């Protein structure tokens, strides 16, 4: 499973452009989609920092975001 957590870091735009080209999406759609998934999984607009470092939560985020990308493709 791909780790998409880079979409929350300083290199997020490069990954968003790459994923956008791969899945025929605009980079803004990629970034917004990832933030939506993070919000849904963590249960709010302001996730706790620890939530984003928990491997179980990251696995769920990655799985759901992967599903998001593939359903758009």
N, C-alpha and C positions, 0 to 999 in steps of 0.2 A: 504494500500500500504506500502510496506517495505521501510524503509529509508536506502539507501545504502551509505550515506555520510561518514560512518566510513571508507570506502575504501580510503579516502583521509587523514585519521588520522594515529596515531602511531600503532593502532591495526589492520591495513589493512590486514596484511598477514593472521591473524587468520580467518577473515571473508572470505578472498579470498580462503583459504583452504576449509572452510566449504561449500561455494557456489560451489567451484570446485567439491567437492565430490557429492554434491546434483545434479549438472547439468552435471556431467561427463566431466569436463574441467580441464585443468591445472590451478593452481593459477595465473600463469602469463597471461593466456588468460583472466581470470576474471578481473585482474587489468588493462590490456591493453584495454579491452572492455569498462570498466568504464571510463577510461581516454578519449577514443574516443567519447563516448556519451557526456561527460562533454564538450569536445572541440566543438562538433557539436552544442550543445545547447547554449553554451555561445558565440559561434562565433569566436573562436580563440584559439591560443596556450596558451595565458596568460590571463585567465579570471580575471576580477576585483574581489577582495576579497568580495565585497558586493554582487556580482552575486551569489556566493555560499552560501549566507545567506538569500537570497530572497526565501521565501516559494514557490512562484509560479515557480521560476526557478528550485528549488529542486524537486518539484512535477513532472515537465517535465523530468528532469534527471532520477528520480526514475522510472517513467513510461517507458521511452525509454530503460533504462537498464534492467528492468524487461522483456520487450519484447525481448531484445538481448539474455538474458539468456534462455528464453523459446523457442526461435527459434533454439537455439543450442542444446536443449534437445531432 
